[in-house]
Amino acid sequence: MPKPTAIVYIDGLNLYRRLVDKVSGDGWVDYWLLATSVLPNFKIVKVRVFTSTLATEDPTLAEARWQRQVQLQPELSIHVGRIKKTTRLYPLTASQVVTDEKNAVKVLKYEEKGSDVELGSRMVLDATRNLADVYLLMSSDTDFAPTLKILKIELGVQIGVLATTDNFPKLFSNLEPNVIRHVKAKHVIEASVKKSEPLISQGLSGQSPQ
């Protein structure tokens, strides 16, 4: 019996903040290898990653590594969001209201813009084109619950969630996904490449490193 086909949509910042920074802070994730490691019983036809250079210490190197991954695996795409930088005043711990700068701290805030909307839009677009048997979100961000609901209820397709946290989000559970998995530390470690090492194509279509 053939394996069901699947497309994986990776919330890059969520993955890094929840797992990568904790277990592989000095490594780069081979996204295709990660997806296939978490889903051995599926035929992965596409992996779409929605991320930002906020998830890395070296934006130039990150973009080069991402480009190399795409070259090695044509069915992988990496969508980079834009960064918005703002200065905000936040109350100190003992303060309830910011009345002036004396009881507040000024914070330089970096925000990723556009990635979540694009991820949700891509999921819906791919589903309308019937590109796979199941559409899987790799994230624990419940802001994506409406997108998954549209996919399952309105479009009638199979959905799945690959949670990046130990506890499966309740909002996702309420949707009764067809596939539920947890992305574990071991998956990230297996799919990581050290910064000091060249990016090799482990598990990427059997290609050899160049």
PyMOL commands that place a pseudoatom at each C-alpha (Angstrom):
pseudoatom trace, name=CA, resn=MET, resi=1, chain=A, elem=C, hetatm=0, pos=[0.000, 0.000, 0.000]
pseudoatom trace, name=CA, resn=PRO, resi=2, chain=A, elem=C, hetatm=0, pos=[1.522, 3.365, -1.001]
pseudoatom trace, name=CA, resn=LYS, resi=3, chain=A, elem=C, hetatm=0, pos=[2.276, 5.940, 1.644]
pseudoatom trace, name=CA, resn=PRO, resi=4, chain=A, elem=C, hetatm=0, pos=[-0.097, 8.936, 1.812]
pseudoatom trace, name=CA, resn=THR, resi=5, chain=A, elem=C, hetatm=0, pos=[1.392, 12.106, 0.378]
pseudoatom trace, name=CA, resn=ALA, resi=6, chain=A, elem=C, hetatm=0, pos=[1.948, 15.121, 2.603]
pseudoatom trace, name=CA, resn=ILE, resi=7, chain=A, elem=C, hetatm=0, pos=[3.036, 18.746, 2.523]
pseudoatom trace, name=CA, resn=VAL, resi=8, chain=A, elem=C, hetatm=0, pos=[4.687, 20.145, 5.649]
pseudoatom trace, name=CA, resn=TYR, resi=9, chain=A, elem=C, hetatm=0, pos=[4.470, 23.834, 6.551]
pseudoatom trace, name=CA, resn=ILE, resi=10, chain=A, elem=C, hetatm=0, pos=[7.109, 24.850, 9.086]
pseudoatom trace, name=CA, resn=ASP, resi=11, chain=A, elem=C, hetatm=0, pos=[6.678, 27.889, 11.336]
pseudoatom trace, name=CA, resn=GLY, resi=12, chain=A, elem=C, hetatm=0, pos=[10.400, 28.641, 11.478]
pseudoatom trace, name=CA, resn=LEU, resi=13, chain=A, elem=C, hetatm=0, pos=[10.551, 31.049, 14.409]
pseudoatom trace, name=CA, resn=ASN, resi=14, chain=A, elem=C, hetatm=0, pos=[8.296, 28.850, 16.513]
pseudoatom trace, name=CA, resn=LEU, resi=15, chain=A, elem=C, hetatm=0, pos=[10.493, 25.840, 15.755]
pseudoatom trace, name=CA, resn=TYR, resi=16, chain=A, elem=C, hetatm=0, pos=[13.657, 27.697, 16.707]
pseudoatom trace, name=CA, resn=ARG, resi=17, chain=A, elem=C, hetatm=0, pos=[12.284, 29.242, 19.892]
pseudoatom trace, name=CA, resn=ARG, resi=18, chain=A, elem=C, hetatm=0, pos=[10.624, 26.059, 21.126]
pseudoatom trace, name=CA, resn=LEU, resi=19, chain=A, elem=C, hetatm=0, pos=[13.258, 23.495, 20.170]
pseudoatom trace, name=CA, resn=VAL, resi=20, chain=A, elem=C, hetatm=0, pos=[16.303, 24.452, 18.128]
pseudoatom trace, name=CA, resn=ASP, resi=21, chain=A, elem=C, hetatm=0, pos=[17.641, 27.110, 20.516]
pseudoatom trace, name=CA, resn=LYS, resi=22, chain=A, elem=C, hetatm=0, pos=[17.306, 24.647, 23.395]
pseudoatom trace, name=CA, resn=VAL, resi=23, chain=A, elem=C, hetatm=0, pos=[18.830, 21.517, 21.925]
pseudoatom trace, name=CA, resn=SER, resi=24, chain=A, elem=C, hetatm=0, pos=[20.976, 22.667, 19.004]
pseudoatom trace, name=CA, resn=GLY, resi=25, chain=A, elem=C, hetatm=0, pos=[21.890, 26.278, 19.588]
pseudoatom trace, name=CA, resn=ASP, resi=26, chain=A, elem=C, hetatm=0, pos=[25.043, 25.994, 17.483]
pseudoatom trace, name=CA, resn=GLY, resi=27, chain=A, elem=C, hetatm=0, pos=[23.487, 24.099, 14.607]
pseudoatom trace, name=CA, resn=TRP, resi=28, chain=A, elem=C, hetatm=0, pos=[21.500, 24.591, 11.411]
pseudoatom trace, name=CA, resn=VAL, resi=29, chain=A, elem=C, hetatm=0, pos=[18.407, 22.540, 10.713]
pseudoatom trace, name=CA, resn=ASP, resi=30, chain=A, elem=C, hetatm=0, pos=[18.097, 20.419, 7.591]
pseudoatom trace, name=CA, resn=TYR, resi=31, chain=A, elem=C, hetatm=0, pos=[14.373, 21.056, 7.146]
pseudoatom trace, name=CA, resn=TRP, resi=32, chain=A, elem=C, hetatm=0, pos=[13.678, 18.229, 4.701]
pseudoatom trace, name=CA, resn=LEU, resi=33, chain=A, elem=C, hetatm=0, pos=[15.436, 15.709, 6.892]
pseudoatom trace, name=CA, resn=LEU, resi=34, chain=A, elem=C, hetatm=0, pos=[13.504, 16.988, 9.915]
pseudoatom trace, name=CA, resn=ALA, resi=35, chain=A, elem=C, hetatm=0, pos=[10.146, 16.559, 8.182]
pseudoatom trace, name=CA, resn=THR, resi=36, chain=A, elem=C, hetatm=0, pos=[10.917, 13.063, 6.947]
pseudoatom trace, name=CA, resn=SER, resi=37, chain=A, elem=C, hetatm=0, pos=[12.239, 12.075, 10.374]
pseudoatom trace, name=CA, resn=VAL, resi=38, chain=A, elem=C, hetatm=0, pos=[9.006, 13.126, 12.101]
pseudoatom trace, name=CA, resn=LEU, resi=39, chain=A, elem=C, hetatm=0, pos=[6.817, 11.547, 9.403]
pseudoatom trace, name=CA, resn=PRO, resi=40, chain=A, elem=C, hetatm=0, pos=[8.409, 8.235, 8.322]
pseudoatom trace, name=CA, resn=ASN, resi=41, chain=A, elem=C, hetatm=0, pos=[5.034, 6.804, 7.263]
pseudoatom trace, name=CA, resn=PHE, resi=42, chain=A, elem=C, hetatm=0, pos=[4.290, 9.560, 4.766]
pseudoatom trace, name=CA, resn=LYS, resi=43, chain=A, elem=C, hetatm=0, pos=[5.656, 10.457, 1.354]
pseudoatom trace, name=CA, resn=ILE, resi=44, chain=A, elem=C, hetatm=0, pos=[6.709, 14.095, 1.695]
pseudoatom trace, name=CA, resn=VAL, resi=45, chain=A, elem=C, hetatm=0, pos=[6.079, 15.896, -1.593]
pseudoatom trace, name=CA, resn=LYS, resi=46, chain=A, elem=C, hetatm=0, pos=[6.813, 19.444, -0.410]
pseudoatom trace, name=CA, resn=VAL, resi=47, chain=A, elem=C, hetatm=0, pos=[8.229, 21.215, 2.627]
pseudoatom trace, name=CA, resn=ARG, resi=48, chain=A, elem=C, hetatm=0, pos=[7.541, 24.936, 2.947]
pseudoatom trace, name=CA, resn=VAL, resi=49, chain=A, elem=C, hetatm=0, pos=[9.460, 26.877, 5.594]
pseudoatom trace, name=CA, resn=PHE, resi=50, chain=A, elem=C, hetatm=0, pos=[8.326, 30.311, 6.768]
pseudoatom trace, name=CA, resn=THR, resi=51, chain=A, elem=C, hetatm=0, pos=[11.103, 31.933, 8.737]
pseudoatom trace, name=CA, resn=SER, resi=52, chain=A, elem=C, hetatm=0, pos=[13.219, 35.011, 9.341]
pseudoatom trace, name=CA, resn=THR, resi=53, chain=A, elem=C, hetatm=0, pos=[16.833, 35.928, 9.905]
pseudoatom trace, name=CA, resn=LEU, resi=54, chain=A, elem=C, hetatm=0, pos=[15.668, 36.727, 13.453]
pseudoatom trace, name=CA, resn=ALA, resi=55, chain=A, elem=C, hetatm=0, pos=[16.092, 33.015, 14.092]
pseudoatom trace, name=CA, resn=THR, resi=56, chain=A, elem=C, hetatm=0, pos=[19.822, 33.197, 13.361]
pseudoatom trace, name=CA, resn=GLU, resi=57, chain=A, elem=C, hetatm=0, pos=[22.897, 34.986, 14.589]
pseudoatom trace, name=CA, resn=ASP, resi=58, chain=A, elem=C, hetatm=0, pos=[24.300, 35.541, 11.102]
pseudoatom trace, name=CA, resn=PRO, resi=59, chain=A, elem=C, hetatm=0, pos=[21.659, 36.558, 8.507]
pseudoatom trace, name=CA, resn=THR, resi=60, chain=A, elem=C, hetatm=0, pos=[24.065, 36.363, 5.553]
pseudoatom trace, name=CA, resn=LEU, resi=61, chain=A, elem=C, hetatm=0, pos=[25.195, 32.850, 6.430]
pseudoatom trace, name=CA, resn=ALA, resi=62, chain=A, elem=C, hetatm=0, pos=[21.603, 31.812, 7.135]
pseudoatom trace, name=CA, resn=GLU, resi=63, chain=A, elem=C, hetatm=0, pos=[20.451, 32.898, 3.695]
pseudoatom trace, name=CA, resn=ALA, resi=64, chain=A, elem=C, hetatm=0, pos=[23.367, 31.050, 2.076]
pseudoatom trace, name=CA, resn=ARG, resi=65, chain=A, elem=C, hetatm=0, pos=[22.529, 27.883, 4.018]
pseudoatom trace, name=CA, resn=TRP, resi=66, chain=A, elem=C, hetatm=0, pos=[18.846, 28.149, 3.095]
pseudoatom trace, name=CA, resn=GLN, resi=67, chain=A, elem=C, hetatm=0, pos=[19.702, 28.628, -0.558]
pseudoatom trace, name=CA, resn=ARG, resi=68, chain=A, elem=C, hetatm=0, pos=[21.925, 25.551, -0.435]
pseudoatom trace, name=CA, resn=GLN, resi=69, chain=A, elem=C, hetatm=0, pos=[19.118, 23.458, 1.051]
pseudoatom trace, name=CA, resn=VAL, resi=70, chain=A, elem=C, hetatm=0, pos=[16.782, 24.514, -1.736]
pseudoatom trace, name=CA, resn=GLN, resi=71, chain=A, elem=C, hetatm=0, pos=[19.411, 23.601, -4.326]
pseudoatom trace, name=CA, resn=LEU, resi=72, chain=A, elem=C, hetatm=0, pos=[19.799, 20.151, -2.803]
pseudoatom trace, name=CA, resn=GLN, resi=73, chain=A, elem=C, hetatm=0, pos=[16.068, 19.522, -2.483]
pseudoatom trace, name=CA, resn=PRO, resi=74, chain=A, elem=C, hetatm=0, pos=[13.943, 21.238, -5.176]
pseudoatom trace, name=CA, resn=GLU, resi=75, chain=A, elem=C, hetatm=0, pos=[10.692, 20.401, -3.354]
pseudoatom trace, name=CA, resn=LEU, resi=76, chain=A, elem=C, hetatm=0, pos=[11.809, 22.527, -0.405]
pseudoatom trace, name=CA, resn=SER, resi=77, chain=A, elem=C, hetatm=0, pos=[10.948, 26.230, -0.392]
pseudoatom trace, name=CA, resn=ILE, resi=78, chain=A, elem=C, hetatm=0, pos=[11.980, 28.825, 2.180]
pseudoatom trace, name=CA, resn=HIS, resi=79, chain=A, elem=C, hetatm=0, pos=[9.889, 31.966, 2.538]
pseudoatom trace, name=CA, resn=VAL, resi=80, chain=A, elem=C, hetatm=0, pos=[11.643, 34.763, 4.435]
pseudoatom trace, name=CA, resn=GLY, resi=81, chain=A, elem=C, hetatm=0, pos=[9.496, 37.353, 6.217]
pseudoatom trace, name=CA, resn=ARG, resi=82, chain=A, elem=C, hetatm=0, pos=[10.345, 41.004, 6.622]
pseudoatom trace, name=CA, resn=ILE, resi=83, chain=A, elem=C, hetatm=0, pos=[11.604, 42.444, 9.905]
pseudoatom trace, name=CA, resn=LYS, resi=84, chain=A, elem=C, hetatm=0, pos=[10.095, 45.471, 11.611]
pseudoatom trace, name=CA, resn=LYS, resi=85, chain=A, elem=C, hetatm=0, pos=[12.183, 47.262, 14.251]
pseudoatom trace, name=CA, resn=THR, resi=86, chain=A, elem=C, hetatm=0, pos=[10.477, 49.511, 16.790]
pseudoatom trace, name=CA, resn=THR, resi=87, chain=A, elem=C, hetatm=0, pos=[11.257, 51.068, 20.175]
pseudoatom trace, name=CA, resn=ARG, resi=88, chain=A, elem=C, hetatm=0, pos=[8.719, 50.424, 22.932]
pseudoatom trace, name=CA, resn=LEU, resi=89, chain=A, elem=C, hetatm=0, pos=[8.293, 51.524, 26.546]
pseudoatom trace, name=CA, resn=TYR, resi=90, chain=A, elem=C, hetatm=0, pos=[7.340, 48.732, 28.946]
pseudoatom trace, name=CA, resn=PRO, resi=91, chain=A, elem=C, hetatm=0, pos=[6.495, 49.077, 32.658]
pseudoatom trace, name=CA, resn=LEU, resi=92, chain=A, elem=C, hetatm=0, pos=[8.971, 47.704, 35.178]
pseudoatom trace, name=CA, resn=THR, resi=93, chain=A, elem=C, hetatm=0, pos=[7.906, 44.677, 37.238]
pseudoatom trace, name=CA, resn=ALA, resi=94, chain=A, elem=C, hetatm=0, pos=[6.594, 46.720, 40.175]
pseudoatom trace, name=CA, resn=SER, resi=95, chain=A, elem=C, hetatm=0, pos=[4.772, 49.159, 37.912]
pseudoatom trace, name=CA, resn=GLN, resi=96, chain=A, elem=C, hetatm=0, pos=[1.216, 48.816, 36.664]
pseudoatom trace, name=CA, resn=VAL, resi=97, chain=A, elem=C, hetatm=0, pos=[1.089, 51.814, 34.356]
pseudoatom trace, name=CA, resn=VAL, resi=98, chain=A, elem=C, hetatm=0, pos=[3.767, 53.651, 32.440]
pseudoatom trace, name=CA, resn=THR, resi=99, chain=A, elem=C, hetatm=0, pos=[3.541, 57.307, 33.471]
pseudoatom trace, name=CA, resn=ASP, resi=100, chain=A, elem=C, hetatm=0, pos=[7.028, 58.326, 32.392]
pseudoatom trace, name=CA, resn=GLU, resi=101, chain=A, elem=C, hetatm=0, pos=[10.392, 56.794, 31.541]
pseudoatom trace, name=CA, resn=LYS, resi=102, chain=A, elem=C, hetatm=0, pos=[11.380, 56.620, 35.216]
pseudoatom trace, name=CA, resn=ASN, resi=103, chain=A, elem=C, hetatm=0, pos=[9.203, 53.578, 35.906]
pseudoatom trace, name=CA, resn=ALA, resi=104, chain=A, elem=C, hetatm=0, pos=[9.647, 51.967, 32.517]
pseudoatom trace, name=CA, resn=VAL, resi=105, chain=A, elem=C, hetatm=0, pos=[12.313, 50.386, 30.390]
pseudoatom trace, name=CA, resn=LYS, resi=106, chain=A, elem=C, hetatm=0, pos=[12.900, 51.225, 26.763]
pseudoatom trace, name=CA, resn=VAL, resi=107, chain=A, elem=C, hetatm=0, pos=[13.102, 48.098, 24.610]
pseudoatom trace, name=CA, resn=LEU, resi=108, chain=A, elem=C, hetatm=0, pos=[14.239, 47.660, 21.038]
pseudoatom trace, name=CA, resn=LYS, resi=109, chain=A, elem=C, hetatm=0, pos=[11.727, 45.226, 19.581]
pseudoatom trace, name=CA, resn=TYR, resi=110, chain=A, elem=C, hetatm=0, pos=[12.160, 43.151, 16.435]
pseudoatom trace, name=CA, resn=GLU, resi=111, chain=A, elem=C, hetatm=0, pos=[9.019, 41.678, 14.915]
pseudoatom trace, name=CA, resn=GLU, resi=112, chain=A, elem=C, hetatm=0, pos=[8.578, 39.335, 11.998]
pseudoatom trace, name=CA, resn=LYS, resi=113, chain=A, elem=C, hetatm=0, pos=[5.883, 40.478, 9.613]
pseudoatom trace, name=CA, resn=GLY, resi=114, chain=A, elem=C, hetatm=0, pos=[4.042, 38.576, 6.938]
pseudoatom trace, name=CA, resn=SER, resi=115, chain=A, elem=C, hetatm=0, pos=[5.204, 35.002, 7.567]
pseudoatom trace, name=CA, resn=ASP, resi=116, chain=A, elem=C, hetatm=0, pos=[2.130, 33.748, 9.454]
pseudoatom trace, name=CA, resn=VAL, resi=117, chain=A, elem=C, hetatm=0, pos=[-0.249, 35.174, 6.874]
pseudoatom trace, name=CA, resn=GLU, resi=118, chain=A, elem=C, hetatm=0, pos=[1.752, 33.685, 4.015]
pseudoatom trace, name=CA, resn=LEU, resi=119, chain=A, elem=C, hetatm=0, pos=[1.924, 30.281, 5.711]
pseudoatom trace, name=CA, resn=GLY, resi=120, chain=A, elem=C, hetatm=0, pos=[-1.831, 30.165, 6.196]
pseudoatom trace, name=CA, resn=SER, resi=121, chain=A, elem=C, hetatm=0, pos=[-2.467, 31.395, 2.663]
pseudoatom trace, name=CA, resn=ARG, resi=122, chain=A, elem=C, hetatm=0, pos=[-0.137, 28.788, 1.167]
pseudoatom trace, name=CA, resn=MET, resi=123, chain=A, elem=C, hetatm=0, pos=[-1.852, 25.983, 3.064]
pseudoatom trace, name=CA, resn=VAL, resi=124, chain=A, elem=C, hetatm=0, pos=[-5.254, 26.999, 1.732]
pseudoatom trace, name=CA, resn=LEU, resi=125, chain=A, elem=C, hetatm=0, pos=[-3.947, 27.536, -1.815]
pseudoatom trace, name=CA, resn=ASP, resi=126, chain=A, elem=C, hetatm=0, pos=[-2.197, 24.147, -1.931]
pseudoatom trace, name=CA, resn=ALA, resi=127, chain=A, elem=C, hetatm=0, pos=[-5.304, 22.433, -0.593]
pseudoatom trace, name=CA, resn=THR, resi=128, chain=A, elem=C, hetatm=0, pos=[-7.515, 23.996, -3.285]
pseudoatom trace, name=CA, resn=ARG, resi=129, chain=A, elem=C, hetatm=0, pos=[-5.055, 22.626, -5.858]
pseudoatom trace, name=CA, resn=ASN, resi=130, chain=A, elem=C, hetatm=0, pos=[-5.246, 19.142, -4.310]
pseudoatom trace, name=CA, resn=LEU, resi=131, chain=A, elem=C, hetatm=0, pos=[-1.457, 18.817, -4.117]
pseudoatom trace, name=CA, resn=ALA, resi=132, chain=A, elem=C, hetatm=0, pos=[-1.360, 16.177, -1.347]
pseudoatom trace, name=CA, resn=ASP, resi=133, chain=A, elem=C, hetatm=0, pos=[-3.422, 13.794, 0.758]
pseudoatom trace, name=CA, resn=VAL, resi=134, chain=A, elem=C, hetatm=0, pos=[-2.725, 15.644, 4.004]
pseudoatom trace, name=CA, resn=TYR, resi=135, chain=A, elem=C, hetatm=0, pos=[-1.508, 19.141, 4.956]
pseudoatom trace, name=CA, resn=LEU, resi=136, chain=A, elem=C, hetatm=0, pos=[0.599, 19.358, 8.101]
pseudoatom trace, name=CA, resn=LEU, resi=137, chain=A, elem=C, hetatm=0, pos=[1.526, 22.369, 10.213]
pseudoatom trace, name=CA, resn=MET, resi=138, chain=A, elem=C, hetatm=0, pos=[4.748, 22.218, 12.246]
pseudoatom trace, name=CA, resn=SER, resi=139, chain=A, elem=C, hetatm=0, pos=[4.068, 24.694, 15.043]
pseudoatom trace, name=CA, resn=SER, resi=140, chain=A, elem=C, hetatm=0, pos=[2.398, 25.093, 18.427]
pseudoatom trace, name=CA, resn=ASP, resi=141, chain=A, elem=C, hetatm=0, pos=[1.135, 28.587, 17.633]
pseudoatom trace, name=CA, resn=THR, resi=142, chain=A, elem=C, hetatm=0, pos=[-2.656, 28.405, 17.940]
pseudoatom trace, name=CA, resn=ASP, resi=143, chain=A, elem=C, hetatm=0, pos=[-3.058, 31.530, 15.805]
pseudoatom trace, name=CA, resn=PHE, resi=144, chain=A, elem=C, hetatm=0, pos=[-3.133, 29.002, 12.959]
pseudoatom trace, name=CA, resn=ALA, resi=145, chain=A, elem=C, hetatm=0, pos=[-6.268, 27.296, 14.322]
pseudoatom trace, name=CA, resn=PRO, resi=146, chain=A, elem=C, hetatm=0, pos=[-8.626, 29.260, 11.997]
pseudoatom trace, name=CA, resn=THR, resi=147, chain=A, elem=C, hetatm=0, pos=[-6.568, 28.211, 8.969]
pseudoatom trace, name=CA, resn=LEU, resi=148, chain=A, elem=C, hetatm=0, pos=[-6.710, 24.549, 9.978]
pseudoatom trace, name=CA, resn=LYS, resi=149, chain=A, elem=C, hetatm=0, pos=[-10.446, 24.846, 10.596]
pseudoatom trace, name=CA, resn=ILE, resi=150, chain=A, elem=C, hetatm=0, pos=[-10.984, 26.241, 7.092]
pseudoatom trace, name=CA, resn=LEU, resi=151, chain=A, elem=C, hetatm=0, pos=[-8.952, 23.411, 5.606]
pseudoatom trace, name=CA, resn=LYS, resi=152, chain=A, elem=C, hetatm=0, pos=[-10.846, 20.695, 7.451]
pseudoatom trace, name=CA, resn=ILE, resi=153, chain=A, elem=C, hetatm=0, pos=[-14.404, 22.095, 7.564]
pseudoatom trace, name=CA, resn=GLU, resi=154, chain=A, elem=C, hetatm=0, pos=[-14.660, 24.300, 4.488]
pseudoatom trace, name=CA, resn=LEU, resi=155, chain=A, elem=C, hetatm=0, pos=[-12.342, 22.481, 2.082]
pseudoatom trace, name=CA, resn=GLY, resi=156, chain=A, elem=C, hetatm=0, pos=[-12.794, 18.989, 3.509]
pseudoatom trace, name=CA, resn=VAL, resi=157, chain=A, elem=C, hetatm=0, pos=[-9.114, 18.006, 3.372]
pseudoatom trace, name=CA, resn=GLN, resi=158, chain=A, elem=C, hetatm=0, pos=[-7.055, 16.072, 5.889]
pseudoatom trace, name=CA, resn=ILE, resi=159, chain=A, elem=C, hetatm=0, pos=[-4.956, 18.128, 8.277]
pseudoatom trace, name=CA, resn=GLY, resi=160, chain=A, elem=C, hetatm=0, pos=[-2.201, 17.411, 10.754]
pseudoatom trace, name=CA, resn=VAL, resi=161, chain=A, elem=C, hetatm=0, pos=[-0.240, 19.187, 13.471]
pseudoatom trace, name=CA, resn=LEU, resi=162, chain=A, elem=C, hetatm=0, pos=[3.390, 18.528, 14.322]
pseudoatom trace, name=CA, resn=ALA, resi=163, chain=A, elem=C, hetatm=0, pos=[3.583, 20.170, 17.745]
pseudoatom trace, name=CA, resn=THR, resi=164, chain=A, elem=C, hetatm=0, pos=[6.827, 21.819, 18.827]
pseudoatom trace, name=CA, resn=THR, resi=165, chain=A, elem=C, hetatm=0, pos=[5.860, 21.614, 22.511]
pseudoatom trace, name=CA, resn=ASP, resi=166, chain=A, elem=C, hetatm=0, pos=[5.424, 18.667, 24.872]
pseudoatom trace, name=CA, resn=ASN, resi=167, chain=A, elem=C, hetatm=0, pos=[1.812, 19.595, 25.555]
pseudoatom trace, name=CA, resn=PHE, resi=168, chain=A, elem=C, hetatm=0, pos=[-0.421, 19.465, 22.512]
pseudoatom trace, name=CA, resn=PRO, resi=169, chain=A, elem=C, hetatm=0, pos=[-2.322, 22.801, 22.200]
pseudoatom trace, name=CA, resn=LYS, resi=170, chain=A, elem=C, hetatm=0, pos=[-5.957, 22.434, 23.200]
pseudoatom trace, name=CA, resn=LEU, resi=171, chain=A, elem=C, hetatm=0, pos=[-7.250, 24.614, 20.356]
pseudoatom trace, name=CA, resn=PHE, resi=172, chain=A, elem=C, hetatm=0, pos=[-5.626, 22.225, 17.918]
pseudoatom trace, name=CA, resn=SER, resi=173, chain=A, elem=C, hetatm=0, pos=[-7.012, 19.187, 19.750]
pseudoatom trace, name=CA, resn=ASN, resi=174, chain=A, elem=C, hetatm=0, pos=[-10.520, 20.609, 19.443]
pseudoatom trace, name=CA, resn=LEU, resi=175, chain=A, elem=C, hetatm=0, pos=[-10.137, 20.477, 15.659]
pseudoatom trace, name=CA, resn=GLU, resi=176, chain=A, elem=C, hetatm=0, pos=[-9.449, 16.716, 15.837]
pseudoatom trace, name=CA, resn=PRO, resi=177, chain=A, elem=C, hetatm=0, pos=[-6.563, 16.685, 13.322]
pseudoatom trace, name=CA, resn=ASN, resi=178, chain=A, elem=C, hetatm=0, pos=[-6.193, 13.577, 11.192]
pseudoatom trace, name=CA, resn=VAL, resi=179, chain=A, elem=C, hetatm=0, pos=[-2.501, 13.402, 12.110]
pseudoatom trace, name=CA, resn=ILE, resi=180, chain=A, elem=C, hetatm=0, pos=[-0.938, 14.359, 15.450]
pseudoatom trace, name=CA, resn=ARG, resi=181, chain=A, elem=C, hetatm=0, pos=[2.794, 14.208, 16.072]
pseudoatom trace, name=CA, resn=HIS, resi=182, chain=A, elem=C, hetatm=0, pos=[5.316, 15.821, 18.393]
pseudoatom trace, name=CA, resn=VAL, resi=183, chain=A, elem=C, hetatm=0, pos=[8.578, 17.208, 17.074]
pseudoatom trace, name=CA, resn=LYS, resi=184, chain=A, elem=C, hetatm=0, pos=[11.065, 16.003, 19.662]
pseudoatom trace, name=CA, resn=ALA, resi=185, chain=A, elem=C, hetatm=0, pos=[14.573, 17.026, 20.612]
pseudoatom trace, name=CA, resn=LYS, resi=186, chain=A, elem=C, hetatm=0, pos=[15.957, 13.866, 19.024]
pseudoatom trace, name=CA, resn=HIS, resi=187, chain=A, elem=C, hetatm=0, pos=[14.425, 14.834, 15.665]
pseudoatom trace, name=CA, resn=VAL, resi=188, chain=A, elem=C, hetatm=0, pos=[16.090, 18.254, 15.776]
pseudoatom trace, name=CA, resn=ILE, resi=189, chain=A, elem=C, hetatm=0, pos=[19.442, 16.809, 16.808]
pseudoatom trace, name=CA, resn=GLU, resi=190, chain=A, elem=C, hetatm=0, pos=[19.327, 14.235, 14.002]
pseudoatom trace, name=CA, resn=ALA, resi=191, chain=A, elem=C, hetatm=0, pos=[18.528, 16.958, 11.459]
pseudoatom trace, name=CA, resn=SER, resi=192, chain=A, elem=C, hetatm=0, pos=[21.109, 19.475, 12.668]
pseudoatom trace, name=CA, resn=VAL, resi=193, chain=A, elem=C, hetatm=0, pos=[24.389, 20.410, 11.023]
pseudoatom trace, name=CA, resn=LYS, resi=194, chain=A, elem=C, hetatm=0, pos=[27.032, 22.170, 13.086]
pseudoatom trace, name=CA, resn=LYS, resi=195, chain=A, elem=C, hetatm=0, pos=[27.981, 25.689, 12.059]
pseudoatom trace, name=CA, resn=SER, resi=196, chain=A, elem=C, hetatm=0, pos=[31.584, 24.557, 11.680]
pseudoatom trace, name=CA, resn=GLU, resi=197, chain=A, elem=C, hetatm=0, pos=[30.588, 21.849, 9.185]
pseudoatom trace, name=CA, resn=PRO, resi=198, chain=A, elem=C, hetatm=0, pos=[29.599, 22.184, 5.537]
pseudoatom trace, name=CA, resn=LEU, resi=199, chain=A, elem=C, hetatm=0, pos=[25.896, 21.755, 4.837]
pseudoatom trace, name=CA, resn=ILE, resi=200, chain=A, elem=C, hetatm=0, pos=[25.554, 18.238, 3.519]
pseudoatom trace, name=CA, resn=SER, resi=201, chain=A, elem=C, hetatm=0, pos=[22.544, 16.595, 1.998]
pseudoatom trace, name=CA, resn=GLN, resi=202, chain=A, elem=C, hetatm=0, pos=[21.689, 14.004, 4.633]
pseudoatom trace, name=CA, resn=GLY, resi=203, chain=A, elem=C, hetatm=0, pos=[18.654, 12.197, 3.334]
pseudoatom trace, name=CA, resn=LEU, resi=204, chain=A, elem=C, hetatm=0, pos=[18.030, 14.765, 0.586]
pseudoatom trace, name=CA, resn=SER, resi=205, chain=A, elem=C, hetatm=0, pos=[17.187, 12.618, -2.416]
pseudoatom trace, name=CA, resn=GLY, resi=206, chain=A, elem=C, hetatm=0, pos=[20.391, 10.655, -1.924]
pseudoatom trace, name=CA, resn=GLN, resi=207, chain=A, elem=C, hetatm=0, pos=[22.509, 13.463, -3.335]
pseudoatom trace, name=CA, resn=SER, resi=208, chain=A, elem=C, hetatm=0, pos=[26.152, 13.759, -2.399]
pseudoatom trace, name=CA, resn=PRO, resi=209, chain=A, elem=C, hetatm=0, pos=[27.649, 16.853, -0.780]
pseudoatom trace, name=CA, resn=GLN, resi=210, chain=A, elem=C, hetatm=0, pos=[29.474, 19.212, -3.086]
for i in range(1, 210): cmd.bond("trace and resi %d" % i, "trace and resi %d" % (i + 1))
show_as sticks, trace
zoom trace
